[in-house]
């Protein structure tokens, strides 16, 4: 998935909301520099494009995961 500067994303594994600041290509690999705050500390890191998703998609993913957990509990 490709993002543009200013997009709000989150790591697929969870974490803090981050803002896309820049895009970098290394051959066929695509990386994004993200900024995020923890309290008043600014953090930055490069992430592979497959490590991050739009914040809206993550919210949807959590709802699906929660629903699947409830179904699995009922079937036990």
ABEGO torsion letter per residue (X at the ends): XBBBBGBBBBBAAEEBBBBBABBBBBEABBBBBBBBBBEABBBBBBBBAAABBBAAAAAAAAAAAAAAAAAAAAAX
